[in-house]
């Protein structure tokens, strides 16, 4: 009985004499009104007794006010890492505490607007998680901060049906009709043939010759056309007179020729 009492007393004494590891884990942000694409530089303060030179992993965790699921992106000095509840890949922002077990620095986080947990403008809660080098269960910060988020654009993209372009039919070139040259009409001046031959009967009257109008043509002026006067018997020898004179001369010559012939014939007879 005494032995059991002694052992229990030793255990209680050891428990009371062992100092408890105290931890302080908080953060602050420069502003609480941001847009959905804005990066947040959270100032993290970590202090853990008896945990000097220890490696920890940090991440930011967002959730919409009233929701239960977290999401977000954390910068690990190289790239943005999606929210993880276990840090199984060990690719979050790593830190190392001082010999006294404290660390203070900037952790960059931002909303993951491609996540289904992001619901556009509204209030979102932010907290910081830490993981040990080998642990998979996070320890959350002592405080969280409510952020008022304003979206610059509609978070959920609206699917716009792509209009199918109706192919425009290619116009078939219309063959150019070659104009058949129109034969030039040969203008034939019709020769007016009078159905009846007009007989020109010049009439001599008062020493004037009258010709029909078809020959003379129509007068363009008021002047009268004077026909050429025909010579009468009184104007000199007419044609008949010349015939008579010529006939007389011929008869005289024939007579002379006949007399000469008769005279020669008689002379020969002598």
C-alpha positions in Angstrom: 0.0 0.0 0.0 2.8 2.4 0.9 4.6 1.5 -2.3 1.7 2.5 -4.5 1.3 5.8 -2.7 5.0 6.5 -3.2 4.8 5.8 -6.9 1.8 8.0 -7.4 3.4 10.8 -5.6 6.5 10.6 -7.8 4.3 10.7 -11.0 2.4 13.8 -9.8 5.6 15.5 -8.8 7.1 14.9 -12.3 4.0 16.3 -14.0 4.0 19.4 -11.9 7.7 20.0 -12.3 7.6 19.7 -16.2 7.0 23.1 -17.8 4.1 23.2 -20.3 5.0 24.2 -23.9 3.2 27.5 -24.5 2.4 28.6 -28.1 1.3 31.9 -29.6 0.1 31.8 -33.2 -1.6 34.9 -34.7 -1.6 37.1 -37.8 -2.8 40.4 -39.2 -3.6 41.9 -42.6 -3.0 45.5 -43.9 -6.7 45.9 -45.1 -9.9 44.0 -45.0 -11.7 45.4 -48.1 -10.2 43.9 -51.2 -11.1 42.6 -54.6 -11.1 38.9 -55.6 -7.8 39.0 -57.4 -5.8 41.0 -54.8 -2.9 39.3 -53.0 -2.9 39.5 -49.2 0.3 39.9 -47.3 -0.5 38.4 -43.9 2.0 39.2 -41.1 2.3 36.0 -39.1 3.7 35.8 -35.5 4.6 32.3 -34.2 6.1 31.6 -30.8 6.4 28.1 -29.3 8.3 27.3 -26.1 11.0 24.6 -26.3 10.5 24.4 -30.2 13.7 26.1 -31.3 15.0 25.5 -34.8 12.0 23.5 -35.8 10.5 23.4 -39.4 6.9 24.2 -39.9 4.6 24.6 -43.0 2.1 27.5 -43.3 -0.9 28.0 -45.5 -3.9 30.4 -45.8 -7.4 29.0 -45.6 -10.5 31.0 -46.8 -14.2 30.1 -46.4 -17.3 32.1 -47.3 -19.1 33.3 -44.2 -21.5 30.6 -43.1 -19.8 27.9 -45.2 -17.8 24.9 -43.8 -15.3 24.1 -46.7 -12.0 26.0 -47.1 -10.1 26.9 -50.2 -7.4 29.4 -51.3 -3.9 29.8 -52.7 -0.6 30.1 -50.8 2.7 31.5 -52.2 5.6 29.2 -51.4 8.3 31.6 -52.7 8.1 29.8 -56.1 4.5 29.2 -57.1 0.9 29.4 -55.9 -0.2 26.2 -54.1 -3.9 25.1 -53.7 -5.4 24.7 -50.3 -4.5 21.3 -48.7 -5.9 19.9 -45.5 -3.0 17.5 -45.0 0.1 18.9 -46.6 0.9 15.5 -47.9 3.1 17.0 -50.7 5.1 19.1 -48.4 5.1 22.0 -50.9 3.6 24.7 -48.7 5.5 27.7 -47.4 8.2 26.4 -45.0 9.6 28.3 -42.1 12.2 27.5 -39.4 11.8 28.8 -35.9 14.6 30.6 -34.0 16.5 29.0 -31.2 13.9 30.4 -28.9 11.1 28.8 -30.9 9.7 31.9 -32.6 9.2 33.1 -36.2 7.7 36.3 -37.6 7.3 37.0 -41.3 5.0 37.6 -44.3 2.8 34.9 -45.8 1.2 35.7 -49.2 -2.2 34.3 -49.7 -5.2 35.0 -52.0 -8.6 33.7 -53.0 -8.9 30.9 -55.6 -11.5 32.4 -57.9 -11.5 29.1 -59.9 -12.7 27.1 -56.9 -16.3 26.1 -56.6 -16.2 27.5 -53.0 -15.8 31.0 -54.3 -19.2 32.6 -54.6 -18.4 36.1 -55.7 -18.7 39.3 -53.7 -19.3 38.9 -49.9 -17.6 38.3 -46.6 -15.0 35.6 -46.3 -13.1 34.4 -43.2 -9.3 33.9 -43.4 -7.2 31.9 -41.0 -3.6 30.5 -41.1 -2.8 26.8 -40.7 0.5 25.3 -39.6 1.9 21.8 -40.1 4.9 20.2 -38.4 7.6 18.7 -40.6 6.1 15.2 -40.3 2.5 16.0 -39.3 -0.6 15.9 -41.5 -3.1 17.5 -39.2 -3.0 21.4 -39.2 -3.0 23.7 -36.2 -5.0 26.8 -36.8 -4.1 30.4 -35.8 -5.5 31.8 -32.7 -7.5 34.3 -34.7 -9.3 34.6 -38.0 -10.1 37.8 -39.9 -13.3 38.6 -41.9 -12.6 40.1 -45.3 -15.0 42.0 -47.5 -14.5 40.9 -51.1 -15.7 42.9 -54.1 -15.6 41.1 -57.4 -14.4 43.0 -60.4 -16.2 40.6 -62.8 -18.7 37.8 -62.7 -17.0 35.0 -60.9 -18.9 32.2 -62.5 -18.3 32.4 -66.3 -21.5 32.3 -68.2 -21.4 29.9 -71.1 -22.2 31.8 -74.2 -23.3 29.5 -77.0 -21.0 29.7 -79.9 -22.8 30.8 -82.9 -22.2 28.6 -85.9 -21.2 30.6 -88.8 -23.4 29.7 -91.7 -21.0 29.3 -94.7 -21.7 31.9 -97.2 -22.2 30.3 -100.6 -19.6 31.1 -103.1 -20.9 33.1 -105.9 -20.6 31.3 -109.1 -19.2 33.8 -111.6 -21.8 34.5 -114.2 -20.2 34.1 -117.7 -20.1 37.4 -119.5 -22.3 37.1 -122.5 -20.4 38.0 -125.6 -22.3 40.5 -127.5 -23.0 39.3 -131.0 -22.1 42.2 -133.2 -25.2 43.7 -134.7 -24.8 43.8 -138.5 -24.7 47.3 -139.7 -27.5 47.9 -142.0 -26.3 48.9 -145.3 -28.2 51.9 -146.3 -29.1 51.4 -149.9 -30.3 54.5 -151.5 -33.3 53.3 -153.4 -33.2 54.3 -157.0 -36.4 55.8 -157.7 -37.8 54.4 -160.8 -40.7 56.1 -162.0 -43.4 53.8 -163.1 -44.0 55.8 -166.1 -41.3 57.3 -168.3 -41.9 60.9 -168.6 -41.6 62.0 -172.2 -39.8 65.2 -172.5 -41.5 67.2 -175.2 -39.8 70.5 -175.6 -42.2 73.0 -176.8 -41.0 76.0 -178.7 -43.1 78.9 -178.1 -42.1 82.4 -178.6 -38.5 81.4 -179.0 -38.5 79.6 -175.6 -38.1 76.0 -174.7 -40.3 74.7 -171.9 -39.0 71.7 -170.0 -40.9 69.6 -167.5 -40.4 70.3 -163.8 -39.0 66.7 -163.2 -35.9 67.7 -165.1 -35.6 71.3 -164.1 -36.3 70.6 -160.5 -38.1 72.9 -158.1 -36.9 76.4 -158.0 -35.3 77.6 -154.8 -35.8 81.2 -155.5 -38.2 83.4 -157.2 -36.0 84.0 -160.3 -37.4 82.5 -163.6 -35.1 80.2 -165.6 -34.9 81.5 -169.1 -34.6 78.7 -171.7 -31.9 79.0 -174.4 -33.5 80.7 -177.4 -33.7 78.6 -180.6 -32.5 80.2 -183.7 -35.2 80.7 -186.4 -34.8 80.9 -190.2 -34.3 84.6 -189.9 -31.2 84.3 -187.8 -29.0 82.9 -190.7 -28.6 79.7 -192.8 -30.7 76.9 -191.5 -29.8 73.3 -191.8 -31.9 72.9 -194.9 -30.1 75.8 -196.6 -26.8 74.1 -196.0 -28.1 70.9 -197.5 -29.3 72.7 -200.6 -26.0 74.5 -201.1 -24.0 71.3 -200.6 -26.2 69.5 -203.1 -25.7 72.2 -205.7 -21.9 72.1 -205.3 -22.0 68.4 -205.8 -24.1 68.7 -208.9 -21.8 71.3 -210.4 -18.8 69.1 -209.7 -20.5 66.2 -211.3 -21.3 68.2 -214.3 -17.7 69.4 -214.7 -16.5 65.9 -214.4 -18.9 64.6 -217.1 -17.9 67.4 -219.5 -14.3 66.7 -219.0 -14.8 63.0 -219.7 -16.8 63.7 -222.9 -14.1 66.1 -224.1 -11.3 63.6 -223.6 -13.3 60.9 -225.5 -13.7 63.2 -228.5 -10.1 64.2 -228.5 -9.1 60.5 -228.7 -11.3 60.0 -231.7 -9.6 62.7 -233.6 
